[in-house]
Amino acid sequence: MLQRLLPLLLAAFLLASALGLVASQYRARLLFAEIENLEKEARGLDADAAGLRSELGRLGQPANVEAQARRLGMHPVSPDHIVALSVPLSLSQLPDAPARETR
């Protein structure tokens, strides 16, 4: 009885192992394809980021900022609209703060 059952068990084990191998190879190929797609997407995002950094550098140039400000109706401040405030150099020169009410 054992001599008949042993080859069947070994055949079943061999078949299960073969199916497991095929399934694991299929899963590995799917994961490899996903990795390649994600790497392609990452390269595209890196290119987008480089373009945005370039655009940010261009837009941050003073000439471009001034042109955009003028387009929005802004203009440089005239000297008669500038108010200079004196700032005390130490805490001892600060005026006394008004007392706060406590509730």
C-alpha positions in Angstrom: 0.0 0.0 0.0 2.8 2.4 0.9 4.6 1.6 -2.3 1.6 2.7 -4.3 0.8 5.8 -2.2 4.4 7.1 -2.1 4.7 7.8 -5.9 1.3 9.5 -5.9 2.3 11.7 -3.0 5.6 12.6 -4.6 3.9 13.4 -7.9 1.4 15.6 -6.0 4.3 17.3 -4.2 6.1 17.8 -7.5 3.0 19.2 -9.2 2.4 21.6 -6.2 6.1 22.7 -6.3 5.9 23.3 -10.1 2.7 25.4 -9.7 4.3 27.3 -6.9 7.4 28.0 -9.0 5.2 29.2 -12.0 3.2 31.5 -9.6 6.3 33.0 -8.0 7.9 33.7 -11.4 4.7 35.3 -12.7 4.6 37.5 -9.5 8.3 38.4 -10.0 7.6 39.5 -13.6 4.6 41.6 -12.5 6.7 43.2 -9.8 9.6 43.9 -12.3 7.2 45.5 -14.7 5.8 47.7 -11.9 9.3 48.7 -10.9 10.1 49.7 -14.4 6.9 51.7 -14.7 7.6 53.5 -11.4 11.2 54.2 -12.4 9.9 55.7 -15.7 7.4 57.8 -13.7 10.2 58.9 -11.3 12.4 60.0 -14.3 9.4 62.0 -15.6 8.9 63.6 -12.2 12.6 64.5 -12.0 12.4 66.2 -15.4 9.3 68.1 -14.3 11.1 69.2 -11.1 14.1 70.4 -13.0 11.8 72.4 -15.3 10.0 73.9 -12.3 13.3 74.8 -10.7 14.4 76.5 -13.9 11.1 78.4 -14.1 11.3 79.4 -10.5 14.7 80.8 -11.1 13.5 82.7 -14.1 10.4 84.0 -12.4 12.4 85.1 -9.4 14.7 87.5 -11.4 14.2 91.1 -10.4 13.3 92.2 -13.9 10.6 89.6 -14.2 9.2 90.5 -10.7 9.1 94.2 -11.6 7.4 93.5 -14.9 4.7 91.4 -13.2 4.2 94.1 -10.5 3.7 96.7 -13.2 1.3 94.5 -15.0 -0.7 94.3 -11.7 -0.7 98.1 -11.4 2.0 98.4 -8.8 4.7 101.1 -8.9 7.9 101.9 -7.0 7.5 103.8 -3.8 8.4 107.4 -4.0 10.8 108.8 -1.3 8.1 111.0 0.2 6.0 107.9 1.1 8.9 106.2 3.1 8.7 106.4 6.9 11.8 105.5 8.9 11.3 104.2 12.4 14.0 104.3 15.0 14.5 101.0 16.7 16.0 101.0 20.3 19.3 99.2 20.5 18.8 97.6 23.9 15.9 96.7 26.1 16.7 99.5 28.5 15.7 102.0 25.8 12.3 100.5 25.3 9.3 102.5 26.7 7.5 101.0 29.6 4.7 98.7 28.5 1.3 99.6 29.8 0.0 97.5 32.6 -2.3 94.7 31.5 -5.6 94.0 33.2 -5.9 90.6 34.8 -9.2 88.9 35.1 
